């Protein structure tokens, strides 16, 4: 049966390729495969770049980011800071949602509440204490408790939803990543963006069609986009090389050369702004997954330092990443922080790690569970396995729980109560600014403000938080950079996190397809042209 | 000494003599193919059993694996390292050791899975055949329904359900049990059908009637009288199913729902290697793949021979 289907598919492919030469219309169907799937269409479920990119074709924020990641007007035509704590946004007129409803200030107010509600993974997008005031149908004021000059920096991925549509479909509450049953909003989408979703089968395929009522002028020439997740590295590459798909992300590192040597496809590489790191649960009094009972070994700085020193990022670079990674001392990419050159990552030192563990009272190590996604970052699974091996050699037994990202995120994120002891995560600051890292990842967890929303391990240092608050309002670039440097130094001295590296972008693209490769690794359909 | 000669009359051959003179051995010795496959099977099983002593390293022990040794080709190819006969995988594990340990895991899962399937199938088959009526109808309709689904699909469903029950439990701890249960529940039908058929024939024979008249309880009749007379064909199914179970395990592991990469079975090794199929590191997938193919082929040939040898119609 399967063979028949495959054969039929192959025949259909052959036909479509054959007819492409004579009828260029059919060529405008773009097939895109990613290693991970698109689980929920609810734009507030999972703050993860691939998901944000998918949904960014359908939904739009008040701001957008252009090809060079500069902030440009989106659903807001313009904005001004009336006074330091009051921002005014002038909304674009004549914008319609895909279902024909008009976009107005009410939708912004509704989205501002929904994005901050329980279960949202985007609570830090909008300050908890910010008040949204409707001035008229196309003007919204945001009243802040404290000045925030970077308020709109990551509003390009705070997608505006239709109030009427959400109310009509019982979707006024965000769908948490840990939700057992999908909500209407997680299976359907209604945005203002250049594409709409024709059909969505989670884990199987999603079909995008251009939105004829879009307010902008389309730069793409696509009539249809078919997205399929292909988890297996070799299958994904084979699909690209055989012409079954036009774009794959990522190209497995071991296959880059092969794709580049092929006739019909090439690999676009570049530095990515994402930092891959390891986090440790420092908040619980007893770890969820460990044989140490009655205390939490990660509360002891020496244990965290030992973990840091046990892990050889250079070996990971040369062996797992085949040279295509930049070991990082910081929790942010060097492109995003001017003073990152002042930091160097100390070399791995397993002997010192062993000594530190012994000093901390674990001469024979201990056992700890580790959570790891297998289809999110470049070689995430093999990196975790390498970490398991490196820690084993200093006596720590790591029980690796490597799962696809849907299950991984459902387990470790806030809605499920941060159920992890030790984990691998990657982070690109949505603001492209250090403050986001210091606030979302390194800030003390606080429900009232959503600070530390993605601080899965609960690292906390009030000194760092105080600096972060000052960094937010500081306008002098030099002073601000010095403060950021100081804050990162606190994190390093605490061994709060173990930064590993920045991975490299690797998109496999058919030669007849032109894409815009943004350094935040968002594959955005509305800039893609296919000949 | 005298007692022994008394209790063992000289004209009753010992078990060994009976086996030596049997058709089974004669048929075995007359088929070279069977002898070769038996030899291969035995060697591979021994290799798996004594993996701990034969294998130069232990791939289960992360502490013995060095990432810097990763992706070495086999020893005889340029760039190979003399320490690693068949090369290393992307984590620096010795492929030769991994195959030995992987065989061990695959075999254990296969054998335990088949035992579960056989126990379940024999039990249900006996019940259905002996009791007949509604019990028979119920059991056999369930079997029919299950037969409409491929075994691998059933195993996938069971795997999914069990994992939903143990939500959050690390795969390392649940994988073995889940696999064994999935395989056991997927393969019981064949045993049940075979046993039911022969039981229905046997239960009308005189010795069963006699036992019933003597008042022997039904469970005892089933186990003591019927079972020994219907068990023959099951031996054949057992052998062939072992090969199938190992393939199923490998398939599940290949699909990523089986054993995790930290406890590699042959299927897991093939899955890991599959990612390197295009990039020139062929040895990661080739050697475990060949091992699996050879083992399954050998066991299948043995099973075929056993089926023919035990079939009186073919003699």
Contacts between the chains, C-beta under 8 A, distances in Angstrom:
chain1	res1	chain2	res2	distance
A	231	B	256	7.5
A	232	B	274	6.8
A	232	B	275	7.1
A	233	B	274	7.9
A	233	B	275	4.1
A	234	B	274	5.3
A	234	B	275	5.4
A	234	B	276	7.6
A	234	B	277	4.8
A	234	B	278	5.6
A	237	B	278	5.6
A	238	B	278	7.2
A	252	B	275	6.3
A	252	B	279	7.6
A	254	B	275	7.2
A	254	B	276	5.7
A	254	B	278	7.8
A	254	B	279	3.7
A	254	B	281	7.0
A	255	B	278	5.3
A	255	B	279	5.3
A	257	B	279	7.6
A	258	B	278	5.4
A	258	B	279	6.2
A	289	B	170	7.6
A	312	B	67	7.4
A	315	B	67	4.7
A	315	B	68	5.7
A	316	B	67	7.1
A	318	B	68	7.8
A	319	B	67	4.9
A	319	B	68	6.5
A	319	B	70	4.7
A	319	B	71	7.3
A	319	B	90	7.6
A	319	B	92	7.4
A	320	B	67	7.1
A	320	B	70	7.8
A	320	B	90	7.1
A	369	B	170	6.2
A	381	B	261	7.1
A	382	B	90	5.8
A	382	B	91	6.7
A	385	B	62	7.9
A	385	B	91	5.4
A	385	B	261	6.1
A	385	B	262	6.9
A	386	B	67	5.0
A	386	B	91	6.5
A	388	B	62	4.9
A	388	B	262	6.7
A	389	B	62	4.2
A	389	B	63	7.2
A	389	B	65	4.8
A	389	B	66	7.5
A	389	B	67	6.2
A	389	B	91	6.6
A	389	B	92	7.6
A	390	B	67	7.2
A	391	B	62	7.8
A	392	B	61	7.2
A	392	B	62	3.7
A	392	B	63	3.7
A	392	B	65	7.9
A	393	B	62	7.9
A	393	B	63	4.9
A	395	B	63	8.0
A	397	B	62	8.0
A	398	B	62	7.5
A	399	B	170	5.4
A	399	B	172	5.8
A	399	B	173	7.8
A	400	B	170	7.5
A	400	B	172	7.1
A	400	B	260	7.0
A	400	B	262	5.6
A	401	B	170	4.2
A	401	B	171	6.4
A	401	B	172	7.5
A	402	B	171	7.7
A	402	B	260	6.7
A	402	B	261	7.5
A	403	B	171	7.4
A	411	B	168	6.3
A	419	B	168	7.0
